[in-house]
Amino acid sequence: MEQLKHESILPLFRERDPYTHKGDYGRVLLIGGNARYGGAIMLAAGAALHAGAGLISAATDPCNHSALHSLYPEVMVADWYHVQTMDPLIRRADTLVIGPGFGEQLDLLESVISKVFPHQKIVLDADALNLIARFSLFIPPSFAFLTPHPGEWRRLSGLSDDDEENLSWAMQRGVSVLLKGHRSRLYTSEGIFVNTTGNACMATGGSGDVLSGILGAFLAYFPDPLDAFKAAVYFHGYVADELAKTQCPVLPSRIINALPSYIRKFQLENAHQK
């Protein structure tokens, strides 16, 4: 078991090549946000935007479109009920984030999962995990990253906090798992990692949606998916730790707004050490 530490995460944050463009930083499609939980998809989309993804689309209930446009004009929106719109968005995405505020959209989840390509990265969170657990849905053969809290994990796997059993479950299914909590665990093909950042001031609704958005963005443009996974988990907690020095609770929306400054901090610190 290995700890995620600053000195191992920092080199993953590289200065941007001056000749790159938005296409080089990936297409992220976030799917979620029913009529009741529209805030979840807005937080996830805002996090993906502020974490540096190049092109971001949010497929959500139409009742959320005006609010999303107003909050984040950089994010494109789509009607998640409109197949002719959804299919090309799914096909072109580098990363799909499925689950924030998703609700009970079983038919939609089955449809999306059936259209995922093996080369794509997918983040499965929240309601998506609950539906997969309840209906024994197939997790598509791709780079899949699951981000359950302990209750979701028990429903999904039937397991609890035994690290070796949890790692075995993930490896048998070819997925990576983040078991969220105090000192979150990451179960990956490289072994088990323990996060060293994060604090109790983050314990408010929406923090997981922000993490899903950050992970979706990093998966879209980091060269290595497992590096992106480790960096997203560590970085989310790091930013919250910095904010917690002067505020508690640390609201998810404030983490979002702080992301670009801390990404730049990591980039410059990394460049200075070379």
C-alpha positions as CSV (number, residue, x, y, z in Angstrom):
1,M,0.0,0.0,0.0
2,E,1.4,3.3,-1.1
3,Q,0.6,6.9,0.0
4,L,-0.2,9.6,-2.4
5,K,2.3,12.3,-1.6
6,H,3.1,15.8,-2.9
7,E,6.4,14.8,-4.4
8,S,4.9,12.0,-6.5
9,I,1.9,14.0,-7.7
10,L,3.6,17.3,-8.5
11,P,5.5,16.1,-11.6
12,L,2.2,15.2,-13.2
13,F,1.3,18.9,-13.6
14,R,3.1,20.0,-16.7
15,E,3.2,23.4,-18.3
16,R,1.1,23.6,-21.4
17,D,2.8,23.4,-24.8
18,P,2.4,26.8,-26.5
19,Y,1.3,25.1,-29.7
20,T,-1.6,23.2,-28.2
21,H,-5.3,24.0,-28.7
22,K,-8.6,23.1,-27.0
23,G,-8.7,19.7,-28.8
24,D,-5.5,18.7,-27.1
25,Y,-7.2,19.0,-23.7
26,G,-10.0,16.5,-24.4
27,R,-13.7,16.3,-24.8
28,V,-15.7,15.6,-21.7
29,L,-19.3,14.5,-21.7
30,L,-21.1,14.7,-18.3
31,I,-24.4,13.0,-18.0
32,G,-26.6,13.7,-15.0
33,G,-28.9,16.2,-13.3
34,N,-32.5,15.4,-13.2
35,A,-35.2,17.9,-12.3
36,R,-34.5,17.7,-8.6
37,Y,-30.7,17.4,-8.6
38,G,-29.6,19.8,-11.3
39,G,-27.0,21.3,-9.0
40,A,-25.0,18.1,-9.1
41,I,-24.4,18.2,-12.8
42,M,-23.6,22.0,-12.6
43,L,-21.0,21.3,-10.0
44,A,-19.4,18.5,-12.0
45,A,-19.4,20.5,-15.2
46,G,-17.9,23.5,-13.5
47,A,-15.2,21.4,-12.0
48,A,-14.3,19.9,-15.3
49,L,-14.2,23.4,-16.8
50,H,-12.0,24.8,-14.1
51,A,-9.8,21.7,-14.1
52,G,-8.8,22.4,-17.7
53,A,-10.8,20.2,-20.0
54,G,-10.8,21.5,-23.6
55,L,-14.4,20.9,-24.6
56,I,-17.2,20.2,-22.2
57,S,-20.8,19.1,-22.8
58,A,-23.4,18.4,-20.1
59,A,-26.3,16.1,-21.1
60,T,-29.1,16.8,-18.6
61,D,-32.8,17.4,-18.1
62,P,-33.9,20.3,-20.2
63,C,-35.1,22.2,-17.1
64,N,-31.4,22.7,-16.2
65,H,-30.3,24.2,-19.5
66,S,-30.9,27.8,-18.8
67,A,-29.2,27.7,-15.4
68,L,-26.2,25.9,-16.8
69,H,-25.9,28.4,-19.7
70,S,-26.1,31.2,-17.2
71,L,-23.6,29.7,-14.8
72,Y,-21.0,28.4,-17.2
73,P,-21.4,29.7,-20.8
74,E,-18.3,27.8,-21.8
75,V,-20.2,24.5,-21.2
76,M,-22.4,23.1,-24.0
77,V,-25.7,21.5,-23.0
78,A,-27.7,18.7,-24.5
79,D,-31.1,17.1,-23.9
80,W,-30.4,13.7,-22.4
81,Y,-33.7,12.4,-23.8
82,H,-32.8,13.2,-27.4
83,V,-31.0,10.2,-28.9
84,Q,-30.0,12.0,-32.1
85,T,-28.1,14.5,-30.0
86,M,-26.7,12.1,-27.5
87,D,-25.2,9.5,-29.8
88,P,-22.6,11.7,-31.5
89,L,-21.7,13.3,-28.1
90,I,-21.0,9.8,-26.7
91,R,-19.1,8.8,-29.8
92,R,-16.8,11.8,-29.8
93,A,-16.1,12.0,-26.0
94,D,-12.7,11.2,-24.6
95,T,-14.2,10.9,-21.1
96,L,-17.7,10.4,-19.9
97,V,-18.8,11.3,-16.4
98,I,-22.0,9.5,-15.6
99,G,-24.0,9.8,-12.4
100,P,-24.1,13.2,-10.7
101,G,-27.8,13.9,-10.0
102,F,-28.7,11.1,-12.4
103,G,-31.7,9.9,-10.5
104,E,-33.6,6.8,-11.6
105,Q,-32.9,7.0,-15.4
106,L,-32.3,3.3,-15.9
107,D,-33.1,3.2,-19.6
108,L,-30.8,6.1,-20.2
109,L,-27.9,4.5,-18.3
110,E,-28.3,1.2,-20.1
111,S,-28.3,3.1,-23.4
112,V,-25.2,5.1,-22.7
113,I,-23.3,2.1,-21.3
114,S,-24.1,0.1,-24.4
115,K,-22.5,2.8,-26.6
116,V,-19.2,3.3,-24.8
117,F,-16.1,2.3,-26.8
118,P,-13.1,0.4,-25.2
119,H,-10.7,3.3,-25.7
120,Q,-12.9,5.8,-23.8
121,K,-12.5,6.7,-20.1
122,I,-15.6,6.7,-18.0
123,V,-16.3,7.9,-14.4
124,L,-19.2,6.2,-12.7
125,D,-20.5,7.9,-9.6
126,A,-23.5,8.3,-7.3
127,D,-26.8,7.3,-8.9
128,A,-25.1,5.4,-11.7
129,L,-23.4,3.2,-9.2
130,N,-26.7,2.6,-7.4
131,L,-28.4,1.6,-10.6
132,I,-25.6,-0.7,-11.6
133,A,-25.8,-2.4,-8.2
134,R,-29.6,-2.7,-8.1
135,F,-30.0,-4.1,-11.6
136,S,-26.7,-5.9,-11.9
137,L,-25.8,-3.8,-15.0
138,F,-22.7,-4.6,-17.0
139,I,-19.7,-2.2,-16.6
140,P,-18.4,-1.6,-20.2
141,P,-15.0,-2.7,-21.2
142,S,-13.1,0.6,-21.1
143,F,-11.0,2.6,-18.7
144,A,-13.6,2.7,-16.0
145,F,-13.2,4.6,-12.7
146,L,-15.7,4.1,-10.0
147,T,-16.0,6.6,-7.1
148,P,-18.3,5.2,-4.4
149,H,-18.7,6.2,-0.8
150,P,-18.9,3.3,1.7
151,G,-22.7,2.8,1.4
152,E,-22.6,2.8,-2.4
153,W,-19.6,0.4,-2.3
154,R,-21.5,-2.1,-0.1
155,R,-24.4,-2.1,-2.4
156,L,-22.2,-2.5,-5.5
157,S,-19.7,-5.1,-4.3
158,G,-21.1,-6.6,-1.1
159,L,-17.8,-5.7,0.6
160,S,-16.7,-3.2,3.2
161,D,-13.2,-2.1,4.2
162,D,-11.0,-5.1,3.5
163,D,-8.3,-3.7,1.2
164,E,-7.3,-7.0,-0.4
165,E,-10.9,-8.1,-1.1
166,N,-11.7,-4.7,-2.5
167,L,-8.6,-4.8,-4.8
168,S,-9.5,-8.3,-5.9
169,W,-13.0,-7.2,-6.8
170,A,-11.7,-4.3,-8.9
171,M,-9.1,-6.4,-10.7
172,Q,-11.6,-9.1,-11.6
173,R,-13.7,-6.5,-13.3
174,G,-10.9,-4.5,-14.9
175,V,-11.8,-1.3,-13.2
176,S,-10.2,1.2,-10.8
177,V,-12.1,2.1,-7.6
178,L,-11.9,5.1,-5.3
179,L,-13.5,4.3,-2.0
180,K,-14.2,7.7,-0.5
181,G,-13.8,8.5,3.1
182,H,-11.2,9.6,5.6
183,R,-7.9,8.7,3.9
184,S,-9.7,7.5,0.7
185,R,-8.4,4.3,-0.8
186,L,-7.6,3.8,-4.5
187,Y,-7.7,0.2,-5.9
188,T,-5.9,0.0,-9.2
189,S,-3.9,-2.2,-11.5
190,E,-0.8,-0.7,-9.9
191,G,-1.9,-1.6,-6.4
192,I,-3.5,0.2,-3.5
193,F,-3.0,3.9,-2.8
194,V,-4.0,5.9,0.2
195,N,-4.8,9.6,-0.2
196,T,-3.2,12.0,2.2
197,T,-5.3,15.1,1.6
198,G,-8.8,16.2,2.4
199,N,-10.5,17.2,5.6
200,A,-13.8,17.2,7.5
201,C,-14.7,20.7,6.3
202,M,-15.4,19.1,2.9
203,A,-18.3,17.1,4.3
204,T,-21.1,18.8,2.5
205,G,-23.3,17.8,-0.5
206,G,-21.6,18.3,-3.8
207,S,-18.0,17.5,-2.9
208,G,-18.2,14.2,-4.7
209,D,-19.6,15.9,-7.8
210,V,-16.7,18.2,-7.9
211,L,-14.2,15.3,-7.7
212,S,-16.0,13.6,-10.5
213,G,-15.6,16.7,-12.7
214,I,-12.0,17.1,-11.9
215,L,-11.3,13.4,-12.6
216,G,-13.2,13.7,-15.9
217,A,-11.0,16.6,-17.0
218,F,-7.7,15.1,-15.9
219,L,-8.6,11.8,-17.7
220,A,-9.3,13.8,-20.8
221,Y,-5.8,15.3,-21.1
222,F,-3.4,13.6,-18.8
223,P,-1.3,11.1,-20.8
224,D,-1.8,8.2,-18.4
225,P,-5.2,7.4,-17.0
226,L,-4.0,6.1,-13.7
227,D,-1.8,9.2,-13.2
228,A,-4.9,11.2,-13.8
229,F,-6.8,9.2,-11.3
230,K,-4.2,9.7,-8.5
231,A,-3.7,13.3,-9.4
232,A,-7.4,14.2,-9.3
233,V,-8.0,12.6,-5.9
234,Y,-4.9,14.2,-4.3
235,F,-5.5,17.6,-5.9
236,H,-9.1,17.8,-4.9
237,G,-8.2,17.2,-1.3
238,Y,-5.2,19.5,-1.5
239,V,-7.2,22.5,-2.7
240,A,-9.8,21.8,0.1
241,D,-7.0,21.7,2.7
242,E,-5.7,25.0,1.6
243,L,-9.2,26.6,1.7
244,A,-9.8,25.0,5.1
245,K,-7.0,27.1,6.6
246,T,-9.3,30.1,6.5
247,Q,-12.9,28.7,6.1
248,C,-15.1,25.8,7.3
249,P,-17.2,24.4,5.7
250,V,-15.3,24.3,2.4
251,L,-18.1,24.7,-0.1
252,P,-17.8,22.7,-3.3
253,S,-18.4,25.8,-5.4
254,R,-15.4,27.5,-3.7
255,I,-13.2,24.5,-4.5
256,I,-14.2,24.9,-8.2
257,N,-13.3,28.5,-8.2
258,A,-9.9,27.8,-6.7
259,L,-8.9,25.0,-9.1
260,P,-7.2,27.1,-11.8
261,S,-5.0,29.0,-9.3
262,Y,-3.8,25.8,-7.7
263,I,-3.2,24.0,-11.1
264,R,-1.0,26.9,-12.0
265,K,0.7,26.7,-8.6
266,F,1.5,23.1,-9.2
267,Q,2.7,23.7,-12.8
268,L,5.1,26.5,-11.7
269,E,6.4,24.5,-8.7
270,N,7.0,21.5,-10.9
271,A,8.8,23.6,-13.6
272,H,10.9,25.3,-10.9
273,Q,12.1,21.9,-9.6
274,K,13.4,20.7,-13.0
